[in-house]
Amino acid sequence: MDLRRRVPMLRWSVWRMAAATRNMVTTGQVGDGREAAAVEYVLANARAGDVADVLATIDKFAYEKSIRINVGDEKGQLLDAAVRRASPRLALELGTYCGYGALRIARAAPDARVYSVELAEANAHNARRIWQHAGVADRVTCVVGTIGDGGRTLDRLASEYGFSDGTIDFVFIDHDKDAYLDDLQSILDRGWLHPGAIVVADNVRIPGAPKYREHMRRQQGKLWNTVEHKAHLEYQSLLSDLVLESEYLG
């Protein structure tokens, strides 16, 4: 294995991303053009209409060109397995980035409608181009907004896309780590989750979502049944991470 794959600190794109934390929070992008470059790479190299090849091409870009913050190939397999267990008809993702996570959900649940909420219009544009190339744009939708915007995005999901009591089967949380718990609570407050629905949260160890993890521990066997999956931070094998998979008990 290429040493740069195992040891991320040897890669310039990692240092560039680490220096762009503030930019990521405000714009959703690193700021060096890697997101747009990834889209062009996919369109030039991945077979149109082939979801698996599009995902593999994104992974190749992350390993060989510029590292990315999507869930990645290793943790993506955990996401795939959770989606298959949920067998969703309606799935919600928080944090689109360039569309990788939603694409994995769409592949694992070919009969599902997938909605992804994204803060940055630029990311939404990139994701839609990738979904179109992969052939899933008819069932994967990006909604620009945030769950914590006073209810506006939640109202849109209800009025425009039919979200209502007990309709969500699966949620993937991979956006602002500080917002994990509050945004999940907002979804619960709407009554959209039903008993047996599954929620997967990425990056619970790095960058970390300690409030979310503690809440799931306190509610174990009461409101949630949670399994903590040990894995590695995306696109390397040195730094460990946690993916939490939680079944809603109602």
Phi and psi restraints in degrees (value plus and minus 20) as a CYANA .aco file:
   2 ASP   PHI     -76.1   -36.1
   2 ASP   PSI     107.9   147.9
   3 LEU   PHI     -78.8   -38.8
   3 LEU   PSI     -50.9   -10.9
   4 ARG   PHI     -87.5   -47.5
   4 ARG   PSI     -45.5    -5.5
   5 ARG   PHI     -91.4   -51.4
   5 ARG   PSI     -59.0   -19.0
   6 ARG   PHI     -99.4   -59.4
   6 ARG   PSI     -57.2   -17.2
   7 VAL   PHI    -133.6   -93.6
   7 VAL   PSI      76.6   116.6
   8 PRO   PHI     -84.1   -44.1
   8 PRO   PSI     -46.7    -6.7
   9 MET   PHI     -85.1   -45.1
   9 MET   PSI     -33.2     6.8
  10 LEU   PHI    -100.4   -60.4
  10 LEU   PSI     -25.3    14.7
  11 ARG   PHI    -125.0   -85.0
  11 ARG   PSI     109.7   149.7
  12 TRP   PHI     -81.6   -41.6
  12 TRP   PSI     -56.9   -16.9
  13 SER   PHI     -83.2   -43.2
  13 SER   PSI     -45.9    -5.9
  14 VAL   PHI     -91.3   -51.3
  14 VAL   PSI     -66.4   -26.4
  15 TRP   PHI     -82.7   -42.7
  15 TRP   PSI     -58.7   -18.7
  16 ARG   PHI     -84.3   -44.3
  16 ARG   PSI     -59.2   -19.2
  17 MET   PHI     -89.6   -49.6
  17 MET   PSI     -60.6   -20.6
  18 ALA   PHI     -81.6   -41.6
  18 ALA   PSI     -53.0   -13.0
  19 ALA   PHI     -99.4   -59.4
  19 ALA   PSI     -27.1    12.9
  20 ALA   PHI    -128.9   -88.9
  20 ALA   PSI       4.3    44.3
  21 THR   PHI     -76.4   -36.4
  21 THR   PSI     -66.8   -26.8
  22 ARG   PHI     -84.1   -44.1
  22 ARG   PSI     -59.9   -19.9
  23 ASN   PHI     -83.5   -43.5
  23 ASN   PSI     -59.0   -19.0
  24 MET   PHI     -81.7   -41.7
  24 MET   PSI     -61.6   -21.6
  25 VAL   PHI     -86.6   -46.6
  25 VAL   PSI     -57.7   -17.7
  26 THR   PHI    -109.3   -69.3
  26 THR   PSI     -52.2   -12.2
  27 THR   PHI    -137.2   -97.2
  27 THR   PSI     -35.2     4.8
  28 GLY   PHI      60.0   100.0
  28 GLY   PSI     -16.5    23.5
  29 GLN   PHI    -152.0  -112.0
  29 GLN   PSI     136.8   176.8
  30 VAL   PHI     -87.9   -47.9
  30 VAL   PSI     -58.6   -18.6
  31 GLY   PHI      87.3   127.3
  31 GLY   PSI     -16.4    23.6
  32 ASP   PHI    -131.2   -91.2
  32 ASP   PSI      -9.7    30.3
  33 GLY   PHI      64.0   104.0
  33 GLY   PSI     -11.9    28.1
  34 ARG   PHI     -87.0   -47.0
  34 ARG   PSI     -50.5   -10.5
  35 GLU   PHI     -86.8   -46.8
  35 GLU   PSI     -69.3   -29.3
  36 ALA   PHI     -84.7   -44.7
  36 ALA   PSI     -57.0   -17.0
  37 ALA   PHI     -83.5   -43.5
  37 ALA   PSI     -56.9   -16.9
  38 ALA   PHI     -84.4   -44.4
  38 ALA   PSI     -60.4   -20.4
  39 VAL   PHI     -82.0   -42.0
  39 VAL   PSI     -67.1   -27.1
  40 GLU   PHI     -82.9   -42.9
  40 GLU   PSI     -56.5   -16.5
  41 TYR   PHI     -84.3   -44.3
  41 TYR   PSI     -62.8   -22.8
  42 VAL   PHI     -84.0   -44.0
  42 VAL   PSI     -67.1   -27.1
  43 LEU   PHI     -83.3   -43.3
  43 LEU   PSI     -50.2   -10.2
  44 ALA   PHI    -105.1   -65.1
  44 ALA   PSI     -43.9    -3.9
  45 ASN   PHI    -140.9  -100.9
  45 ASN   PSI     -42.1    -2.1
  46 ALA   PHI    -113.7   -73.7
  46 ALA   PSI     124.6   164.6
  47 ARG   PHI     -88.5   -48.5
  47 ARG   PSI     108.0   148.0
  48 ALA   PHI     -82.5   -42.5
  48 ALA   PSI     116.4   156.4
  49 GLY   PHI      60.7   100.7
  49 GLY   PSI     -16.9    23.1
  50 ASP   PHI    -131.8   -91.8
  50 ASP   PSI      76.5   116.5
  51 VAL   PHI     -79.9   -39.9
  51 VAL   PSI     -64.4   -24.4
  52 ALA   PHI     -81.5   -41.5
  52 ALA   PSI     -59.7   -19.7
  53 ASP   PHI     -91.6   -51.6
  53 ASP   PSI     -54.9   -14.9
  54 VAL   PHI     -83.6   -43.6
  54 VAL   PSI     -65.5   -25.5
  55 LEU   PHI     -81.7   -41.7
  55 LEU   PSI     -64.4   -24.4
  56 ALA   PHI     -83.3   -43.3
  56 ALA   PSI     -54.6   -14.6
  57 THR   PHI     -91.3   -51.3
  57 THR   PSI     -58.1   -18.1
  58 ILE   PHI     -82.5   -42.5
  58 ILE   PSI     -64.3   -24.3
  59 ASP   PHI     -80.4   -40.4
  59 ASP   PSI     -62.2   -22.2
  60 LYS   PHI     -82.8   -42.8
  60 LYS   PSI     -61.4   -21.4
  61 PHE   PHI     -79.9   -39.9
  61 PHE   PSI     -62.7   -22.7
  62 ALA   PHI     -86.0   -46.0
  62 ALA   PSI     -55.9   -15.9
  63 TYR   PHI     -98.4   -58.4
  63 TYR   PSI     -57.2   -17.2
  64 GLU   PHI    -125.8   -85.8
  64 GLU   PSI     -40.5    -0.5
  65 LYS   PHI    -132.2   -92.2
  65 LYS   PSI    -100.6   -60.6
  66 SER   PHI    -155.4  -115.4
  66 SER   PSI     110.2   150.2
  67 ILE   PHI     -83.3   -43.3
  67 ILE   PSI     130.6   170.6
  68 ARG   PHI    -148.8  -108.8
  68 ARG   PSI     145.8   185.8
  69 ILE   PHI    -121.2   -81.2
  69 ILE   PSI     -14.1    25.9
  70 ASN   PHI     -90.0   -50.0
  70 ASN   PSI     147.2   187.2
  71 VAL   PHI     -78.2   -38.2
  71 VAL   PSI     -49.0    -9.0
  72 GLY   PHI      65.1   105.1
  72 GLY   PSI     156.8   196.8
  73 ASP   PHI     -93.6   -53.6
  73 ASP   PSI     -62.3   -22.3
  74 GLU   PHI     -87.3   -47.3
  74 GLU   PSI     -77.1   -37.1
  75 LYS   PHI     -89.3   -49.3
  75 LYS   PSI     -43.8    -3.8
  76 GLY   PHI     -79.6   -39.6
  76 GLY   PSI     -51.9   -11.9
  77 GLN   PHI     -87.8   -47.8
  77 GLN   PSI     -53.8   -13.8
  78 LEU   PHI     -86.3   -46.3
  78 LEU   PSI     -61.5   -21.5
  79 LEU   PHI     -81.3   -41.3
  79 LEU   PSI     -66.0   -26.0
  80 ASP   PHI     -76.3   -36.3
  80 ASP   PSI     -67.4   -27.4
  81 ALA   PHI     -83.5   -43.5
  81 ALA   PSI     -60.0   -20.0
  82 ALA   PHI     -86.4   -46.4
  82 ALA   PSI     -59.8   -19.8
  83 VAL   PHI     -81.8   -41.8
  83 VAL   PSI     -64.4   -24.4
  84 ARG   PHI     -83.5   -43.5
  84 ARG   PSI     -56.0   -16.0
  85 ARG   PHI     -85.8   -45.8
  85 ARG   PSI     -58.5   -18.5
  86 ALA   PHI     -94.4   -54.4
  86 ALA   PSI     -49.3    -9.3
  87 SER   PHI      25.3    65.3
  87 SER   PSI      38.2    78.2
  88 PRO   PHI     -95.8   -55.8
  88 PRO   PSI     129.7   169.7
  89 ARG   PHI    -116.6   -76.6
  89 ARG   PSI     -48.9    -8.9
  90 LEU   PHI    -153.8  -113.8
  90 LEU   PSI     102.6   142.6
  91 ALA   PHI    -143.9  -103.9
  91 ALA   PSI     124.4   164.4
  92 LEU   PHI    -144.5  -104.5
  92 LEU   PSI     112.0   152.0
  93 GLU   PHI    -136.9   -96.9
  93 GLU   PSI     117.6   157.6
  94 LEU   PHI    -129.3   -89.3
  94 LEU   PSI      89.3   129.3
  95 GLY   PHI      84.5   124.5
  95 GLY   PSI      71.9   111.9
  96 THR   PHI    -100.4   -60.4
  96 THR   PSI     -60.6   -20.6
  97 TYR   PHI      31.5    71.5
  97 TYR   PSI    -132.8   -92.8
  98 CYS   PHI    -129.6   -89.6
  98 CYS   PSI      -3.6    36.4
  99 GLY   PHI      76.9   116.9
  99 GLY   PSI     -16.1    23.9
 100 TYR   PHI     -86.2   -46.2
 100 TYR   PSI     -69.0   -29.0
 101 GLY   PHI     -81.9   -41.9
 101 GLY   PSI     -65.9   -25.9
 102 ALA   PHI     -82.3   -42.3
 102 ALA   PSI     -54.9   -14.9
 103 LEU   PHI     -85.6   -45.6
 103 LEU   PSI     -60.5   -20.5
 104 ARG   PHI     -84.9   -44.9
 104 ARG   PSI     -61.0   -21.0
 105 ILE   PHI     -81.9   -41.9
 105 ILE   PSI     -65.2   -25.2
 106 ALA   PHI     -82.0   -42.0
 106 ALA   PSI     -56.9   -16.9
 107 ARG   PHI     -89.4   -49.4
 107 ARG   PSI     -61.5   -21.5
 108 ALA   PHI     -94.8   -54.8
 108 ALA   PSI     -41.2    -1.2
 109 ALA   PHI    -151.2  -111.2
 109 ALA   PSI      57.9    97.9
 110 PRO   PHI     -85.6   -45.6
 110 PRO   PSI     -33.8     6.2
 111 ASP   PHI    -120.9   -80.9
 111 ASP   PSI     -16.4    23.6
 112 ALA   PHI    -109.2   -69.2
 112 ALA   PSI     131.3   171.3
 113 ARG   PHI    -112.5   -72.5
 113 ARG   PSI     109.7   149.7
 114 VAL   PHI    -136.9   -96.9
 114 VAL   PSI     107.2   147.2
 115 TYR   PHI    -139.5   -99.5
 115 TYR   PSI     111.3   151.3
 116 SER   PHI    -143.5  -103.5
 116 SER   PSI     104.0   144.0
 117 VAL   PHI    -115.7   -75.7
 117 VAL   PSI     106.2   146.2
 118 GLU   PHI    -155.7  -115.7
 118 GLU   PSI     113.7   153.7
 119 LEU   PHI     -87.4   -47.4
 119 LEU   PSI     -61.4   -21.4
 120 ALA   PHI    -119.7   -79.7
 120 ALA   PSI     105.3   145.3
 121 GLU   PHI     -81.3   -41.3
 121 GLU   PSI     -55.5   -15.5
 122 ALA   PHI     -82.3   -42.3
 122 ALA   PSI     -60.6   -20.6
 123 ASN   PHI     -86.4   -46.4
 123 ASN   PSI     -60.4   -20.4
 124 ALA   PHI     -79.7   -39.7
 124 ALA   PSI     -62.9   -22.9
 125 HIS   PHI     -81.0   -41.0
 125 HIS   PSI     -65.6   -25.6
 126 ASN   PHI     -82.9   -42.9
 126 ASN   PSI     -64.4   -24.4
 127 ALA   PHI     -83.0   -43.0
 127 ALA   PSI     -62.3   -22.3
 128 ARG   PHI     -82.9   -42.9
 128 ARG   PSI     -57.0   -17.0
 129 ARG   PHI     -84.9   -44.9
 129 ARG   PSI     -60.7   -20.7
 130 ILE   PHI     -87.4   -47.4
 130 ILE   PSI     -64.0   -24.0
 131 TRP   PHI     -82.6   -42.6
 131 TRP   PSI     -58.6   -18.6
 132 GLN   PHI     -82.9   -42.9
 132 GLN   PSI     -63.6   -23.6
 133 HIS   PHI     -85.5   -45.5
 133 HIS   PSI     -55.6   -15.6
 134 ALA   PHI     -98.4   -58.4
 134 ALA   PSI     -32.9     7.1
 135 GLY   PHI      66.1   106.1
 135 GLY   PSI       1.7    41.7
 136 VAL   PHI    -138.8   -98.8
 136 VAL   PSI      -9.5    30.5
 137 ALA   PHI     -83.6   -43.6
 137 ALA   PSI     -38.8     1.2
 138 ASP   PHI     -96.3   -56.3
 138 ASP   PSI     -33.6     6.4
 139 ARG   PHI    -152.9  -112.9
 139 ARG   PSI     -12.0    28.0
 140 VAL   PHI    -144.0  -104.0
 140 VAL   PSI     105.3   145.3
 141 THR   PHI    -146.1  -106.1
 141 THR   PSI     112.8   152.8
 142 CYS   PHI    -120.4   -80.4
 142 CYS   PSI     108.4   148.4
 143 VAL   PHI    -130.7   -90.7
 143 VAL   PSI      95.3   135.3
 144 VAL   PHI     -99.0   -59.0
 144 VAL   PSI     103.2   143.2
 145 GLY   PHI     140.0   180.0
 145 GLY   PSI    -186.3  -146.3
 146 THR   PHI    -162.7  -122.7
 146 THR   PSI     129.8   169.8
 147 ILE   PHI     -86.3   -46.3
 147 ILE   PSI     -49.1    -9.1
 148 GLY   PHI    -111.2   -71.2
 148 GLY   PSI      12.1    52.1
 149 ASP   PHI    -120.6   -80.6
 149 ASP   PSI       7.9    47.9
 150 GLY   PHI      63.6   103.6
 150 GLY   PSI      -5.9    34.1
 151 GLY   PHI      81.1   121.1
 151 GLY   PSI     -25.5    14.5
 152 ARG   PHI     -84.5   -44.5
 152 ARG   PSI     -65.8   -25.8
 153 THR   PHI     -89.4   -49.4
 153 THR   PSI     -59.7   -19.7
 154 LEU   PHI     -81.5   -41.5
 154 LEU   PSI     -59.9   -19.9
 155 ASP   PHI     -83.2   -43.2
 155 ASP   PSI     -59.2   -19.2
 156 ARG   PHI     -83.7   -43.7
 156 ARG   PSI     -63.4   -23.4
 157 LEU   PHI     -79.4   -39.4
 157 LEU   PSI     -56.4   -16.4
 158 ALA   PHI     -94.0   -54.0
 158 ALA   PSI     -69.0   -29.0
 159 SER   PHI     -98.7   -58.7
 159 SER   PSI     -55.3   -15.3
 160 GLU   PHI    -116.8   -76.8
 160 GLU   PSI     -46.3    -6.3
 161 TYR   PHI    -143.5  -103.5
 161 TYR   PSI     -16.6    23.4
 162 GLY   PHI      61.9   101.9
 162 GLY   PSI      -3.9    36.1
 163 PHE   PHI     -86.9   -46.9
 163 PHE   PSI     110.5   150.5
 164 SER   PHI    -176.3  -136.3
 164 SER   PSI    -190.8  -150.8
 165 ASP   PHI     -73.0   -33.0
 165 ASP   PSI     102.6   142.6
 166 GLY   PHI      49.2    89.2
 166 GLY   PSI      -2.1    37.9
 167 THR   PHI    -108.4   -68.4
 167 THR   PSI     -40.4    -0.4
 168 ILE   PHI    -105.9   -65.9
 168 ILE   PSI     106.9   146.9
 169 ASP   PHI    -119.6   -79.6
 169 ASP   PSI     -45.4    -5.4
 170 PHE   PHI    -171.0  -131.0
 170 PHE   PSI     118.1   158.1
 171 VAL   PHI    -150.7  -110.7
 171 VAL   PSI     113.5   153.5
 172 PHE   PHI    -136.5   -96.5
 172 PHE   PSI     101.4   141.4
 173 ILE   PHI    -128.3   -88.3
 173 ILE   PSI      97.6   137.6
 174 ASP   PHI    -174.8  -134.8
 174 ASP   PSI      31.6    71.6
 175 HIS   PHI    -145.9  -105.9
 175 HIS   PSI    -154.8  -114.8
 176 ASP   PHI     -82.6   -42.6
 176 ASP   PSI      95.3   135.3
 177 LYS   PHI     -81.7   -41.7
 177 LYS   PSI     -53.4   -13.4
 178 ASP   PHI     -89.3   -49.3
 178 ASP   PSI     -37.1     2.9
 179 ALA   PHI    -118.1   -78.1
 179 ALA   PSI     -22.6    17.4
 180 TYR   PHI     -71.8   -31.8
 180 TYR   PSI     -75.5   -35.5
 181 LEU   PHI     -89.3   -49.3
 181 LEU   PSI     -65.7   -25.7
 182 ASP   PHI     -81.8   -41.8
 182 ASP   PSI     -61.5   -21.5
 183 ASP   PHI     -91.0   -51.0
 183 ASP   PSI     -58.3   -18.3
 184 LEU   PHI     -83.2   -43.2
 184 LEU   PSI     -59.9   -19.9
 185 GLN   PHI     -83.4   -43.4
 185 GLN   PSI     -57.7   -17.7
 186 SER   PHI     -82.9   -42.9
 186 SER   PSI     -58.1   -18.1
 187 ILE   PHI     -87.7   -47.7
 187 ILE   PSI     -61.8   -21.8
 188 LEU   PHI     -81.9   -41.9
 188 LEU   PSI     -60.7   -20.7
 189 ASP   PHI     -81.1   -41.1
 189 ASP   PSI     -47.5    -7.5
 190 ARG   PHI     -98.8   -58.8
 190 ARG   PSI     -32.2     7.8
 191 GLY   PHI      56.8    96.8
 191 GLY   PSI       1.1    41.1
 192 TRP   PHI    -101.7   -61.7
 192 TRP   PSI     -39.0     1.0
 193 LEU   PHI    -109.4   -69.4
 193 LEU   PSI     124.0   164.0
 194 HIS   PHI    -133.4   -93.4
 194 HIS   PSI     136.6   176.6
 195 PRO   PHI     -75.2   -35.2
 195 PRO   PSI     111.4   151.4
 196 GLY   PHI      79.3   119.3
 196 GLY   PSI     -33.8     6.2
 197 ALA   PHI     -83.7   -43.7
 197 ALA   PSI     129.4   169.4
 198 ILE   PHI    -136.6   -96.6
 198 ILE   PSI     116.1   156.1
 199 VAL   PHI    -140.1  -100.1
 199 VAL   PSI     106.8   146.8
 200 VAL   PHI    -133.8   -93.8
 200 VAL   PSI     112.2   152.2
 201 ALA   PHI    -142.8  -102.8
 201 ALA   PSI     105.8   145.8
 202 ASP   PHI    -113.2   -73.2
 202 ASP   PSI     142.9   182.9
 203 ASN   PHI      38.0    78.0
 203 ASN   PSI      16.5    56.5
 204 VAL   PHI     -93.4   -53.4
 204 VAL   PSI     -43.7    -3.7
 205 ARG   PHI    -115.2   -75.2
 205 ARG   PSI     -66.8   -26.8
 206 ILE   PHI    -152.9  -112.9
 206 ILE   PSI     103.3   143.3
 207 PRO   PHI     -84.2   -44.2
 207 PRO   PSI     -39.8     0.2
 208 GLY   PHI      91.1   131.1
 208 GLY   PSI     117.7   157.7
 209 ALA   PHI    -155.0  -115.0
 209 ALA   PSI      49.9    89.9
 210 PRO   PHI     -84.0   -44.0
 210 PRO   PSI     -56.2   -16.2
 211 LYS   PHI     -84.9   -44.9
 211 LYS   PSI     -60.2   -20.2
 212 TYR   PHI     -84.7   -44.7
 212 TYR   PSI     -66.7   -26.7
 213 ARG   PHI     -82.3   -42.3
 213 ARG   PSI     -63.2   -23.2
 214 GLU   PHI     -84.3   -44.3
 214 GLU   PSI     -60.0   -20.0
 215 HIS   PHI     -81.5   -41.5
 215 HIS   PSI     -65.3   -25.3
 216 MET   PHI     -83.8   -43.8
 216 MET   PSI     -54.5   -14.5
 217 ARG   PHI     -87.3   -47.3
 217 ARG   PSI     -61.8   -21.8
 218 ARG   PHI     -86.4   -46.4
 218 ARG   PSI     -52.2   -12.2
 219 GLN   PHI    -116.3   -76.3
 219 GLN   PSI     -12.3    27.7
 220 GLN   PHI     -78.5   -38.5
 220 GLN   PSI     105.0   145.0
 221 GLY   PHI      59.9    99.9
 221 GLY   PSI     -24.3    15.7
 222 LYS   PHI    -127.8   -87.8
 222 LYS   PSI     -92.4   -52.4
 223 LEU   PHI    -119.2   -79.2
 223 LEU   PSI     -46.9    -6.9
 224 TRP   PHI    -156.8  -116.8
 224 TRP   PSI     132.4   172.4
 225 ASN   PHI    -139.6   -99.6
 225 ASN   PSI      90.3   130.3
 226 THR   PHI    -136.0   -96.0
 226 THR   PSI     118.2   158.2
 227 VAL   PHI    -136.2   -96.2
 227 VAL   PSI     111.2   151.2
 228 GLU   PHI    -117.7   -77.7
 228 GLU   PSI      97.9   137.9
 229 HIS   PHI    -117.5   -77.5
 229 HIS   PSI     102.1   142.1
 230 LYS   PHI    -100.9   -60.9
 230 LYS   PSI     114.8   154.8
 231 ALA   PHI    -173.5  -133.5
 231 ALA   PSI    -181.9  -141.9
 232 HIS   PHI    -142.8  -102.8
 232 HIS   PSI     132.5   172.5
 233 LEU   PHI     -76.1   -36.1
 233 LEU   PSI     128.1   168.1
 234 GLU   PHI     -75.2   -35.2
 234 GLU   PSI     116.3   156.3
 235 TYR   PHI      43.2    83.2
 235 TYR   PSI      16.1    56.1
 236 GLN   PHI    -185.7  -145.7
 236 GLN   PSI     150.8   190.8
 237 SER   PHI    -147.7  -107.7
 237 SER   PSI      -1.8    38.2
 238 LEU   PHI    -117.8   -77.8
 238 LEU   PSI     -66.6   -26.6
 239 LEU   PHI    -114.1   -74.1
 239 LEU   PSI     109.8   149.8
 240 SER   PHI    -107.4   -67.4
 240 SER   PSI     136.9   176.9
 241 ASP   PHI    -164.1  -124.1
 241 ASP   PSI     153.1   193.1
 242 LEU   PHI    -149.5  -109.5
 242 LEU   PSI     117.9   157.9
 243 VAL   PHI    -136.3   -96.3
 243 VAL   PSI     104.1   144.1
 244 LEU   PHI    -119.8   -79.8
 244 LEU   PSI     109.0   149.0
 245 GLU   PHI    -135.9   -95.9
 245 GLU   PSI      97.4   137.4
 246 SER   PHI    -144.0  -104.0
 246 SER   PSI     107.5   147.5
 247 GLU   PHI    -115.2   -75.2
 247 GLU   PSI     108.8   148.8
 248 TYR   PHI     -98.3   -58.3
 248 TYR   PSI     104.8   144.8
 249 LEU   PHI    -113.2   -73.2
 249 LEU   PSI     -36.4     3.6
